[in-house]
Amino acid sequence: MSAQRRYRSVLWLALALLPTFTFADEPCRQLTATGNPEYPPYLWRDPHNPQQLIGANADLLKHLANELGLAVQILYTGPWSRAQEELNTGRIDLMAGYFRTQAREQWVDFVSPPFLFNSSVVWVRKGEGFAYSDWSDLKGRRGGTLVNNSHGQAFDDYARAQLSLEAVPSATQAFEKLLRKRNDYVIFERYPGLALARTLDQEQQLEVLEPPVSSEGLYLALSHKSPCNTPELREQLALKLKALVAGPLPEQLMSENLERWKRQQSGE
């Protein structure tokens, strides 16, 4: 158990011993968040502190929390599948970047509006692409994706009914299976995929088929089981988020973190 979790357990135990009206009025000022650790420039592990996630999503969430007088830690909790499990159980309060689907609404509250958008694309081995213009061209081929990943409600529904997609815990595994010819294609987001391919020195071995399968908004999402998930907090987050996305900050953070990630890859 992390120090913050131990702190929160002690705090809630202490509050439980106070009169009911005091407990109800006590604000939750410390939040934990996580996300996909293979998602630059949106999120990735801090090479100087691998238990923390950094990136555009992390910077925006910290800016938002600061505006509300909150403290937030964006933690590495394992691969994408594990991060979602931590959110689902309430061991983590927030997901710092989540595509909105009906299934996910069963365990989280999404905070509108989305703060950034991302395109999911078809990745193939370079020189071994196939004729592709829409989702139907993926039928009859072996595809790869990530466990519990989403590429928008419409594509998710189509894929479940029509496509053969093998889910693995990490994008690294998905790309490796593709290059070993165990799959014909991988569905993964464009910029995180490009960043990962560069990291793995696979950029010259992979290419993207156009058009994207989807373009979806990234949302903040609060776990239903988080003790910090209250109507008041959701309203405050939504109001501040609406003001932030109306300005240039989200795109600025994307640009800054793309350069930040590139510098790290070059050893600067």
N, C-alpha and C positions, 0 to 999 in steps of 0.2 A: 504494500500500500504506500502511495506517495505521501510526502510530508503534507501536501495540501489536503489529500483525502483524510489523513489522520486529524489534521486541524479541523476540517469540516465536521468530522464525526464528533469530536469533542465539543465543537461549537453547538451542533444541533442537540447533543445531549444536555448541555448547559441550558439551552433555550427551552428545552422540554420541561425543565424544572421551574421555569418562570411562569407567572400568571399567563393565561391564554391571550389576553389582549396585548401583552408585550411580545409574545411569539408572533402574532399576526402582523405586528407593525415592524418587525425586524427585517430590514432589507437584506438581500443576498448580494454582497459586494464582490465576491470572488468567484470567478467562472473558470472552467476548464474547457478547452476546445481541442479538436483534432481534425484530421482530414486525410486525403490521399497523399502519402509521402513520396509518390513518384509522379509529381504533377507540376514540375517547373514550367513556366514562371509563376504559377499560381501557388504551389506549395512544394516544399522539399525539405529534407533533413538539413539542419544547420551543421556544416562540417566541423565547426568549432564546438558545438554542443549538440550531439546527435539525438539527445532526448527532446529537443525542441524542433518545431517546424517553422520555417521562414518562407517568405514569398509574398506575392501581391495580396492574397487572401488574408494572410496573417497580419500584414501591415494595415489593411483596411479594417480588420476586426479590432486591432489594438487602438487605431484612431477612433473608432466608434465607441469602444469601451471608455477611452479617456474622456470623450465628450460627455459620457454619462456618469463619470466618476467611479467607474468600475475597474477592477483588476482582472486581467485575463491571461492565462497561460495557454499557448498552442502547443500541445504535446504530441510527440511521436508515440503511438500506441501499438505499432505493428503495421502489417500490410493493410491494404484498403478493406479487405473483408473483416479484419480484426477491428479496425477503426469503427466500422459500422456496428459491430457487435458491442463495442464499448459505449457507443451512443445509445443503442437500443436498450441496454440494461440500465442506463442512467449513471454509469460510472464516469461518463463524460457528459458535460452539459450541452455543448454546442458542436455542430458540424460546420466547419469553416469552408463551405462550398459544397452544395448538394443539388443535383438535378431533382426537380419536383416530379413525383409520380404518385399515383393513387395508393400503391402498396406502401410507400414510405410515409404517407400521411397517417398510417395506422400507428406509428410510433414516434413521430416528430411533429412539431408545429413549425411550418415554414414562415419565415419573416419576409414579407414583400416590401419593396420590389426586389428582383434579382439585382446583384451588384456588378456582375460581369456576364458575358456570354462566351460560349465555347462550342466549336464545331467538332462533331465526331465523324471520323473518316474511315475509309477502307484502306488498310495497310497491306501491301503485298511484297513479295520478293521482287527486286528490281529485274526487269526484263521478262518477268513471268506473270504479268498482269493478264486480265481477261476483259472481254467486252462488258462494260458496266455503264449504265445510265440511270438505273433506279434499283430499288430494293429487290425486285423480282430476279435481277441478274445474279443475286447471291444464292438462289435456290440450287440445291443439288451439290453445293460445294461445302467443304469442311471449314468452319470459321472458328475463331477464337475470341474470347472476351474475358473480362475480369469477374470474379465472384461478386454477386450482388451489385454489379455496375449497371448504370442506366444510361440510355442514349435518347431519352425522351419517351413519354408514354406511348406515342403512336408507334415508334419503331420497336419498343420493347414488346408491345402486343403482337406486332407483325412477326418479330423474330421467334417468339414462343410458338406461334402457330405454323410458321412456314420455313424457318431456317434451322440449320444444325450448327449450334454454337457450343463449344466446349469452354467452360469457365475455369480459370485458374486464379490463384491468390494475387499474383502480381503481374504488372505489365512486362517486366523483365522476362518472366517465364513465358508469357504469351508470345513475345517477339522471338525468343529462343526456339519455341515449338514451330513457329512459322518458318524460321531459317532452316530448321531441320526437316522441313517438308512434311511435318505432321499435321499441318493445317494449310489451307489455301489462302487464307486472309485473316486479318485481325481487325476488329472494330475497336478503335481507341481514339481519344481526342487528338487533334492536330498538333498543337504546340507542345503539350506534354510528351507526345509521341516523338516529335522531332528532337526535343531535348534529351529524351531517354536514348534515342538512336545514336546521338552524338556521344553521350556518356559511355555507351557500350561499344563505341567505335563500329557501329553498324549502319551509319548514315548512307554509305555507298552501296549497301546491300538491300535497302528498302526503298519503296516509293509509295505514293498515295494515289488512289484512283479518285477522280472527280465525277459527280459532285459529292459533297458531304452527305452522310445519311441523315444528319440532323444538326440543328443549331439550337442549343438550349441555354437557358439562364442558370447561373449559379446563385443559389440562395444560402443564407444562414438558416440553420434549422436547430430548434431546441428540443431535446429529448423530453417525451412525455413523463419520463421517470426522474427527470432532474428536479431536485428540490428548489432550484432557482427559476423554474419555468412558471411564471405567473402572468396573468393578463397585463399587469402594469409593466413588467419588463418587456413583453412582446410589443406593447404599444410604444414604449420609449424607443426600442430598437428600430421599429418600423418608421417612426417619425424622423429620427436622425438619419437612417439609411436613405429615406426618400430625398432628404436634402443633399446628402453626399453624392448620390448617383445623378442628381441633376447638374452637378458640376464636373470638372475635369479630373478630380482626384482618382477615380478607379482606373482610368486609362493611363494616367501618369504613373501610378503604382505598377501597372503592367509593364510599361516601358522600362522603368527603373529596375524592376526585378528581372527582366529579361537580360539587361546588361549586367546586373549583379551575378546572375547565374553564369553568364558567359565568362566573366572575369574569374569566377571560381574554377571553371573548367580549365582555364588557361594557367591556373596556378597563381594568380595575382592575389 
